[in-house]
Amino acid sequence: MIVKQVKIYTKIVFLIILLINIYSCSHKVSGEYINDERTGHYKIKLTNNKTYIYSYSYDTWQHFSYGRWRQKKNTVYLSSEGLYDTIRVNGKDSLILSLDQKSDLITVEERVKMALFWAQLPSSIHPQNQKFQLPLQKLIVKKRRLFTLKENGTINWEYSFKSK
């Protein structure tokens, strides 16, 4: 009798552990996802601390967006936030949109040098810049891929991000 109960408890514990593993593996979406299309290179990095960086590049043209993400079942929601540099002017600090993907403390002189450098570049070369309006705000998770949605709300099977 006791042996039968031990076997039953062992099976129950095994099933619980198996279900926990299946659930945690299938819902872990943090990581890096890429989409290399003819129209450019797209990348989304979803971090464990619930922030993301979305970047798009084509030739010398680059854009990125920074923000927070949350997951509800098989859907990932993205909300854009600004990524700022601190600029110091006469001992006072102010925030300005960052031109790259990290926050820095910069001086007015450094910012002017960057602006003068970019002004000398041909118009076909665009520096990296930050976009607030993210073209993607909702992604569907299926088999370690992130799928975009069409305007009618259905999954766009042709446009997805592969887990890197």
C-alpha positions as a Markdown table, in Angstrom:
| # | Residue | x | y | z |
|---|---|---|---|---|
| 1 | Met | 0.0 | 0.0 | 0.0 |
| 2 | Ile | 2.7 | 2.5 | 0.9 |
| 3 | Val | 4.7 | 1.6 | -2.2 |
| 4 | Lys | 1.7 | 2.4 | -4.4 |
| 5 | Gln | 1.3 | 5.8 | -2.7 |
| 6 | Val | 5.0 | 6.6 | -3.1 |
| 7 | Lys | 4.7 | 5.7 | -6.8 |
| 8 | Ile | 1.6 | 7.9 | -7.2 |
| 9 | Tyr | 3.3 | 10.8 | -5.4 |
| 10 | Thr | 6.4 | 10.4 | -7.5 |
| 11 | Lys | 4.4 | 10.5 | -10.7 |
| 12 | Ile | 2.5 | 13.6 | -9.5 |
| 13 | Val | 5.7 | 15.4 | -8.6 |
| 14 | Phe | 7.2 | 14.5 | -11.9 |
| 15 | Leu | 4.2 | 15.8 | -13.8 |
| 16 | Ile | 4.2 | 19.1 | -11.9 |
| 17 | Ile | 7.9 | 19.6 | -12.6 |
| 18 | Leu | 7.3 | 18.7 | -16.3 |
| 19 | Leu | 4.4 | 21.2 | -16.5 |
| 20 | Ile | 6.4 | 24.0 | -14.9 |
| 21 | Asn | 9.3 | 23.4 | -17.3 |
| 22 | Ile | 7.1 | 23.4 | -20.3 |
| 23 | Tyr | 5.3 | 26.5 | -19.2 |
| 24 | Ser | 8.5 | 28.5 | -18.3 |
| 25 | Cys | 10.2 | 27.5 | -21.6 |
| 26 | Ser | 7.3 | 28.3 | -23.8 |
| 27 | His | 6.7 | 31.8 | -22.3 |
| 28 | Lys | 10.2 | 33.1 | -22.0 |
| 29 | Val | 10.5 | 35.7 | -24.7 |
| 30 | Ser | 13.4 | 37.8 | -23.6 |
| 31 | Gly | 16.3 | 37.7 | -26.0 |
| 32 | Glu | 17.4 | 39.0 | -29.4 |
| 33 | Tyr | 15.3 | 38.7 | -32.5 |
| 34 | Ile | 16.2 | 39.6 | -36.1 |
| 35 | Asn | 14.6 | 40.0 | -39.5 |
| 36 | Asp | 16.8 | 40.5 | -42.5 |
| 37 | Glu | 14.6 | 41.6 | -45.4 |
| 38 | Arg | 15.6 | 43.0 | -48.7 |
| 39 | Thr | 14.5 | 46.4 | -47.3 |
| 40 | Gly | 16.9 | 46.4 | -44.4 |
| 41 | His | 18.0 | 44.8 | -41.1 |
| 42 | Tyr | 15.5 | 44.8 | -38.2 |
| 43 | Lys | 16.4 | 43.8 | -34.7 |
| 44 | Ile | 14.5 | 43.7 | -31.4 |
| 45 | Lys | 16.2 | 43.0 | -28.1 |
| 46 | Leu | 13.9 | 42.2 | -25.2 |
| 47 | Thr | 15.8 | 42.3 | -22.0 |
| 48 | Asn | 15.0 | 40.5 | -18.7 |
| 49 | Asn | 14.4 | 43.9 | -17.0 |
| 50 | Lys | 11.4 | 44.5 | -19.4 |
| 51 | Thr | 13.1 | 47.1 | -21.6 |
| 52 | Tyr | 13.7 | 46.8 | -25.3 |
| 53 | Ile | 15.7 | 48.3 | -28.1 |
| 54 | Tyr | 14.3 | 48.1 | -31.7 |
| 55 | Ser | 16.6 | 49.0 | -34.5 |
| 56 | Tyr | 16.3 | 49.3 | -38.2 |
| 57 | Ser | 19.2 | 49.8 | -40.6 |
| 58 | Tyr | 19.6 | 50.0 | -44.3 |
| 59 | Asp | 22.9 | 50.9 | -45.9 |
| 60 | Thr | 23.9 | 54.1 | -44.0 |
| 61 | Trp | 20.5 | 54.9 | -42.6 |
| 62 | Gln | 19.6 | 53.8 | -39.1 |
| 63 | His | 16.8 | 54.3 | -36.6 |
| 64 | Phe | 16.1 | 52.9 | -33.2 |
| 65 | Ser | 13.5 | 53.0 | -30.5 |
| 66 | Tyr | 13.8 | 52.3 | -26.8 |
| 67 | Gly | 11.1 | 51.5 | -24.3 |
| 68 | Arg | 9.4 | 49.0 | -22.1 |
| 69 | Trp | 7.7 | 45.7 | -23.0 |
| 70 | Arg | 5.2 | 43.5 | -21.2 |
| 71 | Gln | 3.8 | 40.1 | -22.0 |
| 72 | Lys | 0.2 | 38.9 | -21.7 |
| 73 | Lys | -0.2 | 35.2 | -22.7 |
| 74 | Asn | 1.3 | 35.0 | -26.2 |
| 75 | Thr | 1.3 | 38.7 | -27.0 |
| 76 | Val | 4.2 | 41.1 | -26.4 |
| 77 | Tyr | 3.2 | 44.8 | -26.1 |
| 78 | Leu | 5.8 | 47.5 | -26.7 |
| 79 | Ser | 5.6 | 51.1 | -25.5 |
| 80 | Ser | 8.2 | 53.6 | -26.6 |
| 81 | Glu | 10.1 | 55.9 | -24.2 |
| 82 | Gly | 12.8 | 58.3 | -24.9 |
| 83 | Leu | 16.5 | 57.5 | -24.3 |
| 84 | Tyr | 18.2 | 60.6 | -23.1 |
| 85 | Asp | 21.7 | 62.1 | -22.8 |
| 86 | Thr | 22.4 | 64.6 | -20.1 |
| 87 | Ile | 23.9 | 67.8 | -21.5 |
| 88 | Arg | 25.7 | 70.1 | -19.0 |
| 89 | Val | 25.5 | 73.9 | -19.7 |
| 90 | Asn | 27.1 | 76.3 | -17.3 |
| 91 | Gly | 26.9 | 73.7 | -14.5 |
| 92 | Lys | 23.3 | 72.9 | -15.0 |
| 93 | Asp | 22.1 | 69.6 | -16.4 |
| 94 | Ser | 19.3 | 69.1 | -19.0 |
| 95 | Leu | 18.0 | 66.1 | -20.8 |
| 96 | Ile | 18.1 | 65.8 | -24.6 |
| 97 | Leu | 17.3 | 62.8 | -26.9 |
| 98 | Ser | 20.2 | 60.6 | -27.3 |
| 99 | Leu | 21.7 | 60.2 | -30.8 |
| 100 | Asp | 22.9 | 56.7 | -30.0 |
| 101 | Gln | 21.7 | 53.7 | -28.0 |
| 102 | Lys | 23.2 | 54.6 | -24.7 |
| 103 | Ser | 22.8 | 57.5 | -22.2 |
| 104 | Asp | 25.8 | 59.7 | -21.8 |
| 105 | Leu | 26.8 | 62.9 | -20.1 |
| 106 | Ile | 27.9 | 65.3 | -22.9 |
| 107 | Thr | 28.9 | 69.0 | -23.2 |
| 108 | Val | 27.6 | 71.6 | -25.5 |
| 109 | Glu | 30.9 | 71.6 | -27.3 |
| 110 | Glu | 30.6 | 67.9 | -28.0 |
| 111 | Arg | 27.1 | 68.3 | -29.3 |
| 112 | Val | 28.1 | 71.2 | -31.6 |
| 113 | Lys | 31.0 | 69.1 | -33.0 |
| 114 | Met | 28.6 | 66.3 | -33.8 |
| 115 | Ala | 26.2 | 68.7 | -35.5 |
| 116 | Leu | 29.0 | 70.2 | -37.6 |
| 117 | Phe | 30.3 | 66.8 | -38.6 |
| 118 | Trp | 26.9 | 65.6 | -39.7 |
| 119 | Ala | 26.3 | 68.8 | -41.6 |
| 120 | Gln | 29.4 | 68.0 | -43.8 |
| 121 | Leu | 28.1 | 64.6 | -44.8 |
| 122 | Pro | 26.3 | 64.0 | -48.1 |
| 123 | Ser | 22.5 | 64.0 | -47.8 |
| 124 | Ser | 22.4 | 60.3 | -48.7 |
| 125 | Ile | 24.2 | 59.5 | -45.4 |
| 126 | His | 21.9 | 59.8 | -42.4 |
| 127 | Pro | 23.2 | 59.5 | -38.8 |
| 128 | Gln | 21.5 | 57.1 | -36.5 |
| 129 | Asn | 18.5 | 58.7 | -34.8 |
| 130 | Gln | 15.8 | 57.9 | -32.3 |
| 131 | Lys | 12.2 | 57.4 | -33.3 |
| 132 | Phe | 9.4 | 57.7 | -30.7 |
| 133 | Gln | 6.6 | 56.3 | -33.0 |
| 134 | Leu | 7.4 | 52.6 | -33.2 |
| 135 | Pro | 5.8 | 50.9 | -36.2 |
| 136 | Leu | 5.3 | 47.8 | -34.0 |
| 137 | Gln | 3.4 | 48.0 | -30.8 |
| 138 | Lys | 2.0 | 44.4 | -30.5 |
| 139 | Leu | 3.8 | 41.2 | -31.4 |
| 140 | Ile | 2.5 | 37.6 | -31.3 |
| 141 | Val | 4.9 | 34.9 | -29.9 |
| 142 | Lys | 4.9 | 31.5 | -31.6 |
| 143 | Lys | 7.7 | 29.0 | -31.6 |
| 144 | Arg | 10.5 | 31.4 | -30.6 |
| 145 | Arg | 9.4 | 33.9 | -33.3 |
| 146 | Leu | 7.8 | 37.2 | -33.0 |
| 147 | Phe | 5.1 | 37.9 | -35.6 |
| 148 | Thr | 3.7 | 41.3 | -36.6 |
| 149 | Leu | 0.0 | 41.9 | -37.2 |
| 150 | Lys | -1.7 | 43.1 | -40.3 |
| 151 | Glu | -4.1 | 46.0 | -40.2 |
| 152 | Asn | -7.0 | 43.7 | -39.8 |
| 153 | Gly | -5.5 | 42.1 | -36.7 |
| 154 | Thr | -4.5 | 38.8 | -38.2 |
| 155 | Ile | -0.9 | 37.4 | -38.0 |
| 156 | Asn | 1.4 | 38.5 | -40.8 |
| 157 | Trp | 3.1 | 35.2 | -41.5 |
| 158 | Glu | 5.4 | 36.8 | -44.0 |
| 159 | Tyr | 7.0 | 39.2 | -41.6 |
| 160 | Ser | 8.5 | 37.9 | -38.4 |
| 161 | Phe | 11.5 | 38.1 | -36.2 |
| 162 | Lys | 13.6 | 34.9 | -35.6 |
| 163 | Ser | 15.2 | 34.2 | -32.3 |
| 164 | Lys | 18.9 | 34.8 | -32.6 |
